[in-house]
């Protein structure tokens, strides 16, 4: 089986086939998987590109039936069942029995391609870095301008794509994956708290005392969300991981205080 693309579609397809009796070849023109829901944080300088773009080989390194190839697909021969990819001077022909096309999407300008140099999209790491350079560059130019009108021009940003009026937003694609990810995190946190409670009941041979210990979570978790709100920090993957670590530390300290 050949999978073209290392985005959500291609990567999830490869992982779902982990235990299937197939040999998978994933071909992508980039060497990493981009977590697109967080591209805006790279574009605004909150995250570095490495935090949202792990290497595809690293993700699939434990999957024995998966091979990752770097290359841009230029030809698909449906009759011969082959895919031709190339990178630099290297050209490779890969045969397949089944083919999955998950090459992603490009920003559409509705027939106004002349807008592209002035309004770059946000679909890749390169797009995010381009936007970051433009935003930071505008700040620097505004700092040097003595004319208030020129400063206002440099500091004016227009965002196209907000959902207003009769438009409705549907959670599909990356948004759907992001929602599923946060739902999984929430379920994992709830399961963790229940497991901790069971362990504490067995440890103290009491049903009430563990509740007093876990009461620390009532203060720590809202406090963490308050800190995110005060610092205007988005709820991202690093924030969720930090929240889980905070819950563990708060529970541990509560146990030590009760024991003391």
Secondary structure, 3 states (H helix, E strand, C coil): CEEECCCHHHHHHHHHCCCCCCCEEEEECCCECCCHHHHHHHHCCCCCHHHCCCEHHHHCCCCCCEEEEECEEEEEECCCCEEEEEECCEEEEEECCCEEECCCCCCCCCCCHHHCCCCCCCCCHHHHHHHHHHHHHHHHHHHHCCCHHHHHHHCCCCCCCCCCCCCCCCCCCHHHHHHHHHHHHHHHHHHHHHHHHHHHHHHHCCCCHHHHHHHHHHHHHHHHHHHHHHCCCCCCHHHHHHHHHHHHHHHHHHHHHHHC
